[in-house]
């Protein structure tokens, strides 16, 4: 130190974990090879098989009376739920963990973790690095992918070691440039910063076996998209992890993240969320989206007219940590929607729409019970949830339909051109087929077999709508689901042609009445001659 400048001690930005007091330069060395993995046969699922469950590690089990107190609100608490089969019963295929990196704010119902102070650290309050490995390992052994939330656009405004590592005279130092709505802005346009952030992702894949990432607030106003393009290339195209799942919260959505479509980023679908909320509110959502039936088909056809090139580019949702739950949202629309029955029906319709729309569905923790909560609130009162088991049973069986039937997860660049998808009713048709109404319906044909064909119908109007409906094939169509029940395979249902919900579809169209705020899923079961008696037509 020949120039007599004081020696500065700083935290290692590549540290895997901070010690009890990270403000005193306390970084820990972690050996990633000690943990003995049991997931050697695991394969990350393709994008089109995802049914995503977003959860906060603390909020998901912090108030769960069935979780031992010493592990509630931790990685081990989530492991407990994984091993007891909760997620398998629900039917989801991927866990999207809200930030797991170290954050300086104290745990609580409003602490979401979006103020990281290290890109490679693990939150000490959640457990050890090996606890996190055990969570991923347990998830994989139960058939669940794990997606980690990466906050690369900003850092904590109260503590971050990057401020002190290289000081070049600019505000915030070398690693920062400008501001975001959340405070500082990480200089994602710099090669050196990109190197570090890509290293962080590679580390989580290599040392924690994660399946992919959800990147927070990636709009080009806050993040240089060259980082995301380069990251996708270095992780997927070079063979580091070709099947890595990449998801961007890019609001409003931007088409450059599609890449070649099938291999691009999946974006949280902002138009779908906002439109569904407006329809459920029977009015306007956030002053910028109304419930007009205009372009209704685009929202359900993976927003291809808005930004997406392929169904892989879309994550559909009507709830997330950033948004009010449907019951909370519709209750703010007026007295007509503030009653418990109205809130539950709208909540069911929102989940129904999310599950059937083209693209990948995501639900937020508690949505499977119809939880009423404001945005950015992460605690779940499991004692109250136990009283809504009827909702959970409906939700899990609805989700199971998407897993079971390819007709509910049609994918591709343009399934309509490929003969896999066709519209039946909608506001752009003549009046008899839903013209001018907030109704929509389509048929899917994933293969050549007639029993794979399905029909989906939705009505967002607050009144019943009768449409002239022509099923795509004559025969007996069984009702698999509606807003009130799911009627699938025995022993939980009876989807035979003898069920009262079955419909006899003749070669010509006939009237079909959609009740207010309703949805239906039908599946072709047999030719008309199989059973004609006692089947309503």
C-alpha positions in Angstrom: 0.0 0.0 0.0 2.7 2.4 -1.2 0.3 5.4 -1.7 -0.9 5.1 2.0 -4.5 4.7 1.0 -6.5 2.9 3.8 -7.1 -0.8 3.2 -10.7 -1.6 2.7 -12.4 -4.8 3.7 -15.4 -5.7 1.5 -17.8 -8.6 1.2 -17.1 -11.1 -1.5 -19.9 -10.7 -4.2 -19.4 -14.4 -5.0 -20.0 -15.5 -1.4 -22.6 -18.3 -1.1 -23.7 -17.3 2.3 -23.3 -14.4 4.8 -22.6 -15.0 8.5 -24.5 -13.8 11.5 -23.6 -10.2 10.9 -22.9 -9.5 7.3 -22.3 -5.8 8.0 -18.9 -6.8 9.4 -17.6 -8.5 6.3 -18.6 -11.9 7.5 -18.7 -14.2 4.4 -18.7 -17.9 4.6 -17.0 -20.6 2.5 -19.4 -23.4 1.5 -18.3 -26.7 0.0 -21.0 -27.6 -2.6 -19.8 -31.2 -2.9 -20.7 -32.4 0.6 -24.4 -32.8 -0.2 -25.3 -36.2 -1.7 -27.8 -35.6 -4.4 -30.6 -38.2 -5.1 -32.0 -36.6 -8.3 -29.7 -38.2 -10.9 -32.5 -39.4 -13.1 -34.4 -36.1 -13.0 -35.1 -34.3 -16.3 -36.4 -30.7 -16.4 -39.9 -30.7 -18.0 -40.4 -28.8 -21.3 -42.1 -25.5 -21.1 -45.5 -26.7 -22.4 -45.8 -29.1 -19.5 -45.5 -26.4 -16.8 -48.2 -25.7 -14.3 -46.4 -23.2 -12.1 -47.0 -22.5 -8.4 -45.5 -19.3 -7.1 -44.6 -19.3 -3.4 -42.7 -17.4 -0.8 -40.6 -19.6 1.4 -41.5 -17.8 4.6 -45.1 -17.0 3.8 -46.0 -20.5 2.6 -45.4 -22.3 5.9 -44.8 -19.6 8.4 -48.4 -19.9 9.7 -49.0 -23.5 8.9 -50.0 -25.4 12.1 -49.1 -28.7 10.5 -45.4 -27.7 10.2 -43.2 -28.1 13.2 -42.5 -24.7 14.7 -38.7 -25.0 14.4 -38.9 -25.3 10.6 -41.9 -23.1 9.8 -41.1 -20.4 7.3 -37.9 -22.1 6.1 -36.7 -24.3 3.3 -37.3 -27.3 5.5 -40.9 -26.2 6.0 -41.4 -26.3 2.2 -39.6 -29.7 2.1 -42.2 -31.0 4.6 -45.0 -30.0 2.3 -43.2 -31.4 -0.7 -42.7 -34.8 1.0 -46.3 -35.0 2.3 -47.5 -34.8 -1.3 -49.3 -31.4 -1.1 -48.1 -30.2 -4.5 -48.7 -33.6 -6.2 -52.2 -33.6 -4.8 -52.7 -30.1 -6.2 -51.3 -31.1 -9.6 -48.7 -28.4 -10.2 -45.5 -29.3 -12.0 -43.1 -26.5 -11.0 -42.4 -24.4 -7.9 -41.5 -20.8 -8.6 -39.7 -19.6 -5.5 -39.8 -15.9 -4.7 -36.3 -14.6 -4.0 -34.1 -16.9 -2.0 -31.1 -14.6 -2.0 -30.0 -12.7 1.1 -32.0 -9.6 1.8 -31.5 -7.3 4.8 -35.1 -6.7 5.7 -36.6 -8.7 8.5 -39.0 -11.6 7.9 -42.7 -10.7 8.0 -46.0 -10.9 6.1 -44.9 -7.9 3.9 -41.3 -9.0 3.3 -41.1 -10.4 -0.2 -37.3 -10.4 -0.6 -37.0 -8.2 -3.6 -34.2 -6.2 -2.1 -31.2 -8.5 -2.5 -27.7 -7.7 -1.1 -26.0 -10.6 -2.9 -26.7 -12.4 -6.2 -25.2 -15.7 -5.1 -26.1 -15.8 -1.4 -28.8 -17.9 0.2 -31.1 -16.2 2.7 -29.9 -17.2 6.1 -33.4 -16.9 7.7 -34.6 -19.7 5.3 -31.8 -22.1 6.2 -28.5 -23.3 5.0 -27.2 -23.9 1.5 -27.6 -27.6 2.0 -31.2 -27.0 3.2 -31.8 -25.4 -0.2 -30.2 -28.3 -2.0 -32.4 -30.6 -0.1 -35.5 -28.7 -1.1 -34.6 -28.9 -4.8 -33.7 -32.6 -4.4 -37.0 -33.4 -2.7 -38.9 -31.5 -5.4 -37.2 -33.4 -8.2 -37.9 -36.7 -6.5 -41.6 -35.7 -6.4 -41.6 -34.7 -10.1 -41.5 -30.9 -9.4 -39.2 -28.5 -11.3 -37.8 -25.6 -9.3 -37.6 -22.0 -10.7 -35.6 -19.4 -8.7 -36.5 -15.7 -8.8 -33.5 -13.5 -9.7 -33.6 -9.8 -9.0 -31.0 -8.4 -11.4 -32.4 -4.9 -12.0 -31.6 -3.4 -8.6 -30.3 -4.2 -5.1 -31.0 -3.4 -1.5 -30.8 0.4 -0.9 -29.7 -0.2 2.7 -26.9 -2.7 2.3 -25.0 -4.0 -0.7 -21.3 -4.9 -0.9 -21.1 -4.0 -4.6 -21.2 -0.3 -3.7 -17.7 -0.5 -2.2 -15.9 -3.0 -4.4 -15.0 -0.7 -7.3 -15.5 3.0 -6.9 -15.1 4.9 -10.2 -16.4 8.2 -9.1 -19.9 7.7 -10.4 -23.0 7.5 -8.2 -23.2 4.1 -6.7 -19.9 2.9 -8.2 -19.0 0.7 -11.1 -21.8 -1.8 -10.8 -24.6 0.7 -10.8 -26.0 3.3 -13.3 -29.1 5.3 -12.9 -32.3 4.6 -11.0 -35.4 2.4 -11.0 -38.7 2.8 -9.2 -37.2 0.6 -6.5 -34.0 2.8 -6.0 -30.7 2.0 -7.6 -30.2 0.4 -11.0 -27.7 -2.4 -11.7 -25.6 -1.5 -14.7 -26.7 -4.5 -16.8 -25.3 -2.9 -19.9 -21.7 -3.5 -18.8 -19.9 -6.7 -19.8 -18.3 -7.1 -16.4 -21.7 -6.9 -14.7 -23.2 -9.3 -17.1 -20.4 -11.7 -16.4 -21.2 -11.7 -12.7 -24.9 -12.2 -13.2 -24.5 -15.0 -15.7 -22.0 -16.6 -13.3 -24.7 -16.4 -10.6 -27.2 -18.3 -12.8 -24.6 -20.9 -13.7 -23.8 -21.3 -10.1 -27.4 -22.0 -9.1 -27.7 -24.6 -11.9 -24.4 -26.3 -11.0 -24.5 -26.2 -7.2 -28.2 -26.3 -6.6 -29.6 -28.1 -9.6 -32.3 -25.6 -10.2 -34.3 -25.9 -13.4 -34.6 -22.3 -14.4 -35.1 -18.7 -13.4 -37.8 -16.0 -13.3 -36.2 -12.6 -13.8 -37.8 -9.7 -12.0 -38.8 -6.4 -13.7 -36.8 -7.0 -17.0 -38.4 -4.3 -19.1 -35.8 -2.5 -21.2 -36.5 0.7 -19.2 -34.8 -1.0 -16.2 -32.6 -3.7 -17.7 -30.4 -4.0 -20.8 -31.9 -6.9 -22.8 -28.4 -7.8 -24.1 -27.9 -9.4 -20.7 -30.9 -11.6 -21.2 -30.0 -12.5 -24.8 -26.4 -13.4 -23.8 -27.6 -15.3 -20.7 -29.9 -17.5 -22.8 -27.1 -18.1 -25.3 -24.5 -19.0 -22.7 -26.7 -21.3 -20.7 -28.9 -22.9 -23.4 -27.2 -22.6 -26.7 -23.7 -23.6 -25.6 -25.0 -26.7 -23.9 -24.5 -25.7 -20.3 -28.2 -26.5 -19.6 -30.1 -26.6 -22.9 -33.4 -27.3 -21.2 -33.1 -24.4 -18.7 -36.5 -22.7 -18.1 -36.2 -18.9 -18.6 -39.1 -16.6 -17.5 -39.2 -12.8 -17.5 -41.5 -10.4 -15.7 -41.4 -8.0 -18.6 -44.2 -5.6 -18.1 -45.4 -4.4 -20.6 -44.3 -7.3 -22.7 -41.6 -7.0 -25.5 -41.2 -9.3 -28.4 -37.4 -9.3 -28.6 -37.4 -11.8 -25.7 -39.2 -14.4 -27.8 -35.9 -15.2 -29.5 -36.8 -18.0 -32.0 -40.2 -18.5 -30.2 -39.9 -22.1 -29.0 -36.6 -21.4 -27.3 -37.3 -17.8 -26.1 -38.2 -16.4 -22.7 -41.7 -17.1 -21.3 -43.1 -13.8 -20.2 -45.6 -13.1 -17.5 -48.5 -12.2 -19.8 -49.5 -8.7 -18.8 -52.4 -8.4 -21.3 -54.0 -11.6 -20.1 -53.8 -10.7 -16.4 -55.2 -7.2 -16.9 -58.0 -8.2 -19.2 -59.1 -11.1 -17.0 -59.2 -8.8 -14.0 -61.3 -6.2 -15.9 -63.7 -8.9 -17.0 -64.1 -10.3 -13.5 -64.6 -6.8 -12.1 -67.2 -6.2 -14.8 -65.6 -2.8 -15.5 -62.2 -1.3 -15.6 -58.9 -2.6 -14.1 -56.4 0.0 -12.9 -57.8 2.7 -15.1 -56.2 1.3 -18.3 -57.9 -2.0 -19.2 -61.7 -2.2 -19.6 -63.9 -5.3 -20.0 -64.7 -4.6 -23.6 -65.1 -7.8 -25.7 -62.8 -6.3 -28.3 -59.9 -8.7 -29.2 -61.1 -11.2 -26.6 -59.8 -14.0 -28.6 -56.2 -12.7 -28.6 -56.0 -12.9 -24.9 -56.8 -16.6 -24.9 -54.8 -17.4 -28.0 -51.4 -16.8 -26.2 -51.5 -13.1 -27.0 -50.0 -13.8 -30.4 -51.3 -10.5 -31.7 -49.6 -8.6 -28.8 -46.1 -10.0 -28.4 -45.7 -13.8 -28.4 -44.3 -15.8 -31.3 -45.0 -19.3 -29.7 -47.1 -20.6 -26.9 -43.8 -21.2 -25.0 -43.5 -17.4 -24.7 -46.5 -17.0 -22.4 -47.2 -17.5 -18.7 -50.9 -16.8 -18.0 -52.0 -15.8 -14.6 -54.7 -13.8 -12.8 -52.9 -13.7 -9.4 -49.3 -13.2 -8.4 -47.4 -11.7 -5.4 -47.7 -8.3 -7.2 -51.4 -8.4 -7.7 -54.5 -8.5 -5.5 -56.2 -11.9 -5.4 -59.4 -12.1 -7.4 -61.8 -12.0 -4.4 -60.0 -8.9 -3.1 -60.0 -7.3 -6.5 -63.6 -7.8 -7.4 -64.8 -6.7 -4.0 -63.4 -3.3 -4.8 -65.6 -3.0 -7.9 -68.8 -2.4 -6.0 -71.5 -3.9 -3.7 -72.8 -6.3 -6.3 -69.5 -8.2 -6.2 -68.6 -7.9 -2.5 -70.7 -10.9 -1.3 -68.9 -14.2 -0.6 -70.8 -16.1 -3.3 -70.0 -13.5 -5.9 -66.3 -13.4 -4.9 -65.9 -17.1 -5.0 -67.6 -17.5 -8.4 -65.4 -14.8 -9.9 -62.3 -16.4 -8.3 -63.2 -19.8 -9.8 -63.8 -18.3 -13.2 -60.4 -16.6 -13.0 -58.6 -19.8 -12.2 -60.7 -21.7 -14.9 -59.6 -19.1 -17.5 -56.0 -19.4 -16.5 -55.9 -23.2 -16.7 -57.6 -23.4 -20.2 -55.9 -20.5 -22.0 -53.2 -21.3 -24.5 -49.8 -20.8 -22.9 -48.5 -22.0 -19.5 -50.7 -21.4 -16.4 -49.3 -20.0 -13.1 -51.1 -19.8 -9.8 -50.1 -18.0 -6.6 -50.0 -19.6 -3.2 -53.4 -19.6 -1.7 -55.2 -19.2 -5.0 -56.1 -22.9 -4.8 -58.3 -22.0 -1.9 -59.7 -18.7 -3.3 -57.8 -16.7 -0.7 -58.8 -13.0 -0.3 -55.6 -10.9 0.1 -54.1 -7.6 -1.0 -51.1 -7.4 -3.3 -47.6 -7.9 -1.8 -49.0 -9.9 1.2 -47.4 -13.3 1.6 -48.8 -14.9 4.7 -51.4 -17.7 4.6 -53.8 -18.5 7.4 -53.9 -22.3 7.1 -56.6 -22.6 9.8 -59.0 -20.5 7.7 -58.0 -22.4 4.5 -59.1 -25.7 6.1 -62.7 -24.4 5.9 -62.4 -23.9 2.1 -61.5 -27.5 1.3 -64.4 -27.7 -1.2 -62.6 -25.0 -3.3 -59.3 -26.8 -3.1 -60.9 -30.1 -4.2 -62.4 -28.4 -7.3 -59.1 -26.5 -8.1 -56.9 -29.6 -7.9 -59.2 -31.6 -10.0 -59.4 -28.8 -12.6 -55.6 -28.6 -12.7 -55.5 -32.4 -13.1 -57.5 -32.1 -16.3 -54.7 -30.0 -17.9 -52.1 -32.6 -16.9 -54.2 -35.5 -18.3 -55.6 -34.1 -21.6 -53.3 -32.9 -24.4 -56.3 -30.9 -25.7 -55.9 -28.5 -22.8 -52.3 -27.8 -23.4 -52.2 -27.2 -27.2 -48.8 -25.6 -28.1 -46.9 -24.3 -31.1 -46.4 -21.2 -33.3 -49.9 -21.2 -34.6 -52.1 -24.2 -33.6 -55.0 -22.9 -35.7 -53.0 -23.1 -38.9 -51.9 -26.6 -37.9 -55.5 -27.8 -37.5 -55.2 -28.2 -33.7 -57.4 -25.3 -32.8 -60.6 -23.6 -34.1 -62.9 -20.9 -32.7 -66.6 -21.8 -32.0 -68.1 -18.7 -30.5 -66.8 -15.2 -29.7 -67.7 -11.5 -29.8 -66.4 -11.1 -33.4 -68.9 -13.7 -34.8 -72.5 -12.9 -35.7 -74.9 -12.4 -32.8 -76.1 -16.0 -32.7 -72.5 -17.1 -32.1 -71.8 -14.6 -29.4 -71.4 -11.4 -31.4 -70.8 -8.4 -29.2 -70.9 -10.5 -26.0 -68.1 -11.3 -23.5 -68.3 -15.0 -24.4 -65.7 -17.2 -26.1 -65.3 -20.8 -27.0 -63.0 -23.0 -29.0 -62.3 -26.6 -30.0 -58.9 -28.4 -29.9 -57.7 -31.5 -31.7 -54.2 -32.5 -30.5 -54.1 -35.7 -32.6 -56.1 -37.8 -35.1 -58.1 -39.7 -32.5 -61.7 -38.3 -32.0 -61.6 -39.0 -28.3 -58.8 -36.4 -27.9 -61.0 -33.6 -29.1 -62.2 -31.0 -26.6 -64.4 -27.9 -26.4 -63.9 -25.0 -24.0 -66.6 -22.4 -23.4 -66.5 -19.3 -21.2 -69.0 -16.5 -20.3 -67.8 -13.4 -18.6 -71.2 -11.6 -18.8 -73.2 -11.1 -15.5 -76.2 -12.8 -17.2 -76.9 -16.0 -19.2 -76.1 -16.0 -22.9 -77.6 -18.4 -25.4 -75.4 -19.2 -28.4 -75.8 -21.3 -31.5 -73.1 -23.8 -30.9 -71.8 -26.4 -33.4 -69.6 -29.0 -31.8 -66.8 -29.9 -34.1 -67.9 -33.6 -34.3 -71.3 -35.3 -33.9 -71.5 -37.6 -31.0 -71.7 -37.7 -27.2 -69.7 -35.0 -25.5 -69.1 -35.4 -21.8 -68.8 -32.4 -19.5 -65.5 -32.7 -17.7 -65.7 -29.5 -15.8 -67.6 -26.3 -15.0 -67.3 -23.6 -12.4 -68.9 -25.7 -9.7 -67.5 -29.2 -10.2 -65.1 -31.4 -12.1 -66.4 -34.7 -13.4 -63.5 -36.7 -14.7 -62.5 -40.4 -14.3 -63.8 -42.6 -11.5 -63.6 -42.9 -8.6 -63.8 -39.0 -8.3 -66.2 -38.6 -11.2 -68.2 -40.3 -13.9 -67.5 -39.0 -17.4 -69.5 -41.7 -19.1 -72.1 -41.0 -21.8 -74.8 -41.7 -19.2 -73.9 -38.8 -17.0 -76.6 -36.0 -16.9 -74.0 -33.5 -18.0 -73.3 -35.3 -21.3 -74.5 -33.5 -24.5 -75.7 -35.1 -27.7 -74.2 -33.1 -30.5 -75.9 -33.4 -33.9 -74.3 -32.6 -37.2 -76.1 -29.2 -37.2 -75.7 -26.5 -34.7 -78.0 -26.1 -31.7 -78.7 -23.6 -28.9 -76.5 -23.8 -25.8 -77.0 -21.6 -22.8 -74.0 -20.3 -20.9 -75.0 -19.2 -17.3 -73.6 -16.0 -16.0 -69.9 -16.1 -15.1 -69.4 -19.7 -16.2 -67.0 -22.0 -17.9 -67.2 -25.5 -19.4 -64.9 -28.2 -20.7 -66.3 -30.9 -22.9 -64.6 -34.0 -24.4 -65.8 -36.2 -27.2 -66.6 -39.6 -25.9 -68.5 -41.7 -28.5 -70.7 -41.7 -31.6 -74.3 -40.7 -31.3 -75.5 -44.3 -31.8 -73.7 -45.4 -28.7 -76.4 -44.1 -26.5 -79.4 -42.0 -27.6 -81.8 -42.4 -24.8 -81.8 -40.1 -21.7 -79.1 -37.9 -23.0 -80.1 -34.2 -23.3 -79.4 -32.6 -26.6 
